[in-house]
Structure formats: structure tokens, C-alpha cells
Amino acid sequence: MKLITSTILLGIGALLPSQVQARGPLVDQNTYDSENGNVCVSETSLDCTYLEGGMEKTCISAVGNDGKPVPWAYFPAEECGQFLTATITMKMCNKNTAADKDILLYDMNINADEAEFLFKLVPYQFDKTQRILPGNCITIVKTENIEKCKVYPMQVKMLGNMPDKRPNNEKAYCESFVFNKMKSKRIEQPILLPPQPFKTSVDECRETSILQAGGTNVCDSEVSIACTFLDEQSGQRKSCIGPEQDFTFYSIRTDLCGAKQIEATIDMSICNTNTVQSGLIITPYVDNVPQNVFPTRYTFKKNNYNVPQRLDDIPPGQCRSYQRIQTIDTCKKNWPMSVQLEGNMMKSIAAGISGSENSYCYCYLYKKAVVEKIDPPATPPPSPTAPTTPAPTQAPVVSPSAPSCDETDVLITEIADPESNQFARYIEVYFRDCAGGAQPKYVTKNIVIIRSPNNVPPIVYNLKGALIPSNGIIVICVNQVSHAIQFGYQSCDIEHPVADNDGTNPVNLSERVNGIPNVVIDSYIGFPPKTFQNGKALRIRPRTPFPRATFDPSQWYIIPDPSVDPATTGEVADPEGMDPGEWYNPLVITEIVDPVNTEPARYITINQPFPELGPIQDDLQLVIFDETTGEPIMNTAVPLKGRTLDAAKNLKVCNAAHYQSSGDPTCIVTYGPLPGTTGCYTIGIILILPNNKYSIVDLYGVRRQSCLGSPFDFTGGSATRIPVGKVPVSIWNPLQWNIDVPQPDGVELFITEIADPIEGPNSRFVEIFLPGKPNYMINEDLLLVRYENANEDPSTFPYLSLRGYKTDEYGFIVLCVNSGSYGNKCKYPL
């Protein structure tokens, strides 16, 4: 394929008070050369508009220099959650000029991919069989309710070919794509420090940038520092900095400083003091970019506070503030602190700031808290006649150490590629030594994730400054909105394309030393055929996990894995088979037994296939799935957390009959729905997730399918997992199972009742009884027939084959004309 030209067009609108707007529509015109003389010119566009005060306004977001959407509007906090009515206009156009260059769009039913109009990841339906003639378009206009302060992704994907230019099945492709993430944002109230004399130091700054074409860009900003401590003598808070740069706030004798430490509260702010009407957004410079020599930062005693919020865009009239408690050792004299704001206003597109123009912002404030040391008074020699009593030694005051952890003890735990949603892809990174604790922890080292796609430069993301959740797992996803929609709750901590892995890209974690990621900590290599497209790679959790700089396949299980025996892999239910933000040790179902007798001793065996001993640590539950909805029936759940496995790493869930006959001490005896009253159901192990969600860990049977007579029906027998099939799957893999159902030599059957009630023909029924055969499926070729008019031979019609019919728990089969007359007592039509 040869791409000749691709032009993205985006108009620019005027700034409105408290809004940042970019004028649509957004257009992509693409010339696609199939390199055989066939050239196709196509165009896609999308637009979003709404009416306010009788004026049409846009809801298209521009794209900033960092690739992120610029909000098309800012709304007061009280308006967030309200809706406005928007008109969505999308087009696919044929821009060819030759008469024989019609475009026929791709359809998923015929092609591997398809043309589509998407709004919030939901496709608009339209006729894809129509040809688009040269100069013509397919246009869709929809009315949508847009919630203020929310993100709405939409796209137009035009894929097809020119059928009249393919006489010998030659290539004649057409392609154009346009995407926009419509984003509006809340106007946050500025965080204002309380006015306290001699406590808050402020520096107001104005930077003027000279433009090449004449004129200037002016950036107004402000930074401030406050440092306070509790004066024990007065009981009041006092300042540890003053109007001057160096400020002596405390005096102490040198012989007493070891016993005195001061707890100081440090408040720092960076503010955008441009007017709200100006629409000038300040984007702070980030770390690890060579040209950004002095990034925005807060420092104390020459140590940077790694605060993620310091890199957030600052709308006009707003501030970003940070507070920290610091222990000051009074034996040390100088305690310097500073705050620096450095960045530009290039995201202020609607305010007339061009991405190529200089719009520099800078503001810096430095203060030093000083402890004055006083020499102790001279001590006269003791009187020779008066004995001296040594003064008691005063123990020094020791402040608790700040929480710390080994940030290089980090490893990749999961990489996922949901089949239905590329934008919901994610990767999990686990800081083992940093998990737990009441104090929040941030990544302070340059720990970088590197994804290496084929034939393109690596994608790199630096985790420095990221907040580490209490469980130690940071989830990075392609798109936070798509991720939340996909899984029903928000588990994505960071949005970055480093997570955009289709299952074929190697990934590693490295520590960046002196600006170069030269120390590999952990790695995953997903090269063909070891890929997991439309699935996931999940790390096996041992008792003590540790990173591996060299990829170790034995630490991973991959689903689907095309490189192994099909019985040792499977497919992933999407999204029910994925669990972002959770690292657990999976269990698998290995045996289900339904012996045929009057008191069946039923049981289910569960196994831990991976090397972890001790009680089950995760919130796992064994449940039956509803045949209609495919959802777990939670009142059947058997909790497994805290249960102890035997030496073979097995656990049984059984009924009282099995326990009484076997005396198995490892058996969980239940008196509820599990282990069941029949040998026919879909059963699974689920992991309980936040927000009342769940993830399927392992599954026997097929969801949303009746078990009766199905391939997973093991009535009267057993289902046993083959030894190599102990790989957890969220979609049942029949290759992993041996199902043994006994075949009887014959069957004894009686017609026990034939009824013609007075209520009419719809109430007629026939009752059949199979003694000693509860829950028995008829496998014999038995026919229910009628003898009419005293004939010795049965009538050839009507008749009913009983093969595949199943008795109830008492051995009866009831057939009726209308099941509505008898409810669930009648299960088969007559």
C-alpha cells in the first residue's frame, strides 16, 4: 500500500467566556494508491454542534501538542451532570472524479473489517450495500444528549474498494478515517490559601513572548509558598518563612537541638492568573523531555515532590496546590524550599495561540527557613565541697520515618487485548514492595514501560510521579472512557498508548539511569506464535513474586495461545473473562460427579494448578450460571476464600451423602444448590470485583445454553478434566474434558396417566414413569404412539420420539398440550 496524501482539516472558532472551542467539522481526505494503477480518493468528516442563546456552537475538541483533547467547553461545577442536545453529522464521501470509480463499503459479514459510524463506541446503522458514486456522500445526522463535563468519543471509518476497477481481482482499496474525543470539563474553584500575615509568600509573574509576525503573547501566573509550625509556648501556629529570602524562625541551644524536632506544614501553589475571559490555558512542562530543562516542580531541601497533579493543565483563574508535612531537624541550619511553574499556552487554540508560536510561562519563588544556633552558657567548675548530682540524660526525640519501598521490585502482571474494543486494552504493573500501608506512595524513580511494536519506534511511558494504589497495581489503558464502558467500572489509573498491545508486542520495565533506560527489570516477549490476540497474558502468582529481566514463559499462561496443544488453551470471554487491577491465583474445576442411585453422593473437585500453597487468598466463589441470562446465580455461590487445599492442592464441594459415605475431611459440605441435584448445569469459578462486578476465572459448560442433551450434560455420570487441560478458561473448552455417561442395557417405562380434563383440549396430558431413573435422559429410540379405531397397529401419525427427554427428580416425564395449564410440572409439549 502506498499512501500519497492525507489531509486533516479542523476549523478554529472564536473564544467564548469560560469556554475553549474549536470549530468543526473535522475532515480527513485520503488518497490511497494500491500500487497497480488504482488510486482512490475518499473523505470522512464529523461534526458536533448545539444551540445556545440562538447561536450555533461547536462541541468538537481540538488536539493539543501532547496528543490529548483540548476541552471544547468549561462548565461551572453546578452544571456538570446536566445535558445539552447536540446534532451529530457524519459523512463518508467519494472524492474520485472518474465515472468508473464507484466505492463499495466493506461489511463485517463479508470482510474482516467494516466501514462504520461510531458514537461513544456504539455503531449507527446504515445501508452498506449501496455504492457511493463519484462526488456523492453517505451522510448520517443524529440528535444526541451530551452530558456536560464528560467525554464522548466518536469516529468515522471508511473502508472499501472500487469494484469496477477490479476486473482480475486486482486491489483497488479506499480508506479514510477521522476520530474525535469530544471533551468538556468542569471549571474548578481556585484553591486559595487563607490570608495569614508573614505566612504566605507570593511571586506574581508576567512573561511576554515576541512573535515572529509581530505582536506578543502574554502569560500571567503566580506561585506561592506557606510554611507553618505549632509554637508550643504560645499554642499558636507561626510561620517558618518571611518576606525576605532567608528567615530565621527558630532559635535553639546547640546542646539541646538533638532533642527537638519541628513538624512543619508546607503549602505550595501554582496559579494561572490570566483572566477567565482570555481562555489562556497553561500547560506545565513535564519531566524527561530534553528541551524542558526546568520542569514545573515543588522542592524542599533540594528534593522534588513528585506530585502528578503538577503536570495537569491549569485553566485561567485556577490553581494547583499541594500540601506536605516535613520534619525539621533543629540541629541543621538551612531548610530551603522552592516552587516553579514553567510551561506554555499552546493548548489555547481557541484563544488564538498557534502551536508553532512562542507562548512561554515562567514563575519561580525560593525561600529558606533558618534555624539559629545558640551556644550554651559556660558552666562553672563544681565546688570541691559540694557533691554534684549528674543531670538525667534526656532521650532525643525521634520522628517516624517516612514510608518508603523498593520501587525496582516491580513486575508486569497482565497484558490484555479485549476482542470487542481496541481502546479498552490495558497493562498491569505491580509494585510488590510498595503495596499496603496507610500512607500514599508515589513512584519517585524513573521506572519506564517500553512497548516495542514491529517496524516502528518503541512507545515509552515514564511512571515517575504516578500514585501507587494500595494493592500495588497500576493499570495503564489506551482510553479511560472506553475502558470504563467496557468493564462497567473505572479501574484504569493512567491513559497512554503504551497499553495499545494487540498481543504481539514485547514489553519491558526498565529503570532510566542518567536519561537512558539501560537497566531492564522485567520483561514479556510476545512474539509469534506466542501471542494472545483477542485474549490476555496473565502472570502466574507465586508465594513470593519477583521480576525477571529475561522473559520466562513458565511464569505466564496465555489465552489464546496458538503455539500449544489446543487442550491447554482456550478463549477469553469479553469482558467477563478479564479483571483489570486484580492479581489473583486462579483455581480450576477438575471433576464433577453425579452417580446414579437413590441417594447420589455428588461432589465437585477444585484444583490449584499453579505453585502456591496455603489458604486461598482471593475472593473466589463457585457458582451456577443461569441458562437464560448467562449470569451467575449468586444464591448458589460457595465462597472459597480462606479454604485450605490438601497436599495435592485439591478441594471438594460435596453434599451430605458424599461426606457420610467417604468421610472426606477436605470436603466443603453444602446443603444448598451446589453440588446440584442433577448432572446438568453450567458451573464456574468467579472472582468478585469492585462495583458488584465479577470476572470468570474458570468455566464448565456453555453460558446462555440449555444443558439438557448438550455436550456438557453428564447426568448419571461424571465430567473429568484431562491432566494437560488444567488451564483456567472463561469460555468452556470441551477438548479439556472427558465426559462419561453410563449407557444402560434397557429401560423400564410405564404410562401412568392419560387425562382429558373438563377444562378442554388444552388441558390434556400424558404421564410417563421410569422407576429408579430420576434425572435420567432417554437415549433409546422410544416412540409414543396412538392406537385408533381398535386397530392392532399404531397409527403412522401423529407420534412423538422420546429420545433426549429427561425425567424429573422423581422419574416422571409429563407431556401436555399447553404447559400454561400446569406451570413447571409439565416440561414437554404433546
PyMOL commands that set and color helices and strands:
alter all, ss='L'
color gray80, all
select helices_A, chain A and resi 77-79+163-165+257-259+276-278+308-311+349-351+422-424+432-434+480-487+497-499+553-555+566-568+656-662+723-725+734-736+761-763+819-821+823-825
alter helices_A, ss='H'
color red, helices_A
select strands_A, chain A and resi 2-10+26-33+39-52+55-58+62-63+69-70+73-76+83-94+103-105+116-119+122-124+131-132+137-147+151-161+173-187+200-210+216-230+237-239+246-253+261-272+283-284+297-300+303-305+319-329+334-344+360-374+410-416+426-431+441-442+447-451+459-462+467-468+473-477+494-495+507-513+516-524+536-539+556-559+588-593+603-607+620-625+632-639+650-654+667-669+683-689+693-700+718-721+737-740+750-755+765-769+783-785+799-801+812-816+828-829
alter strands_A, ss='S'
color yellow, strands_A
deselect
rebuild
show_as cartoon
